[in-house]
């Protein structure tokens, strides 16, 4: 935690919440509801954790109107406890710039432009024709290979590789001829890219990651993909080349989308699901069966195949 402390009234004002309890209560940290102690603030967003509310040792809990009657300590009443928790968490960050007091060695090509307010971590490589916007952060050991544009207030976590060559080859009678990747990778504002992600630049047109996109760790996005605004992708997903995705995609971990597809707005893809054709209607799409004995799996597979063949 940061070492900062706030009165409960201060925190209620920050989240536009209604205070229940002692306004001057001092809060010095955030904790989960089941592990909290005096001086901590917690939150209740998932009903699975409501059972801990009666026994929590937190000094206060951020909670919805629906659960106010069950409070046993002070509270901040809000419409969306999880969103309020996100705001409060930003107040307790220990280091807004973790590289402020250390020497950072990084490489920037002479053709690239970095805003003065951007933060660049150690061992970062920024190749030709890159642009990094205001207040963006490039964490340690990242590579921006070439032709990468990053907007404002975006965060790239360690060991990600952006703007590398896409997987483009033309087969011939000898093997494969490399197709040069001549496009850009364009990343919008307020994008967050997790650790160890790889996003290729375009072959001719550009690869685009639009404003507000959030990627978990170890996500791969191939060349010429367009990923729509405010999409969120969990860890270890992959999107093959030239797929166009609308706004507000949610993609569960270990999922994949084949190339040259079109996915409409407001699609949720369940964990471990493979998308093999266009999706034209918003909704939830799931393609995984829970683990079971092999003989039972074989029976289920036959049943599903028969249904799909009808």
DAUR-V534988 format. One line per field, one symbol per residue. phi: phi as a letter, one per 20 degrees, with the letter a starting at -180 (. if undefined). A space follows every 50 residues. Layout:
# DAUR-V534988
phi = ???
This chain:
# DAUR-V534988
phi = .enfccfffgffffdldeecoefegeddadbffedfcgnedcbcddffdf feffdfdffbcebegfdgfefdbfbdecfcgfffggffgffdffcfcfdg dcfddbdcffeeccffefddefmedcefldccefmecdfgmecdfalddc feldcdegmecdmfffecbdfcfdrcefefededdddeelecdffmecce fffcfeeccegmfcdffledcefmfddfgleccffmebcffmedcffmfc cfgmebcfemdcdffmdddfgmddedbgddcgqdcccddffbfgffffff ffffffffff
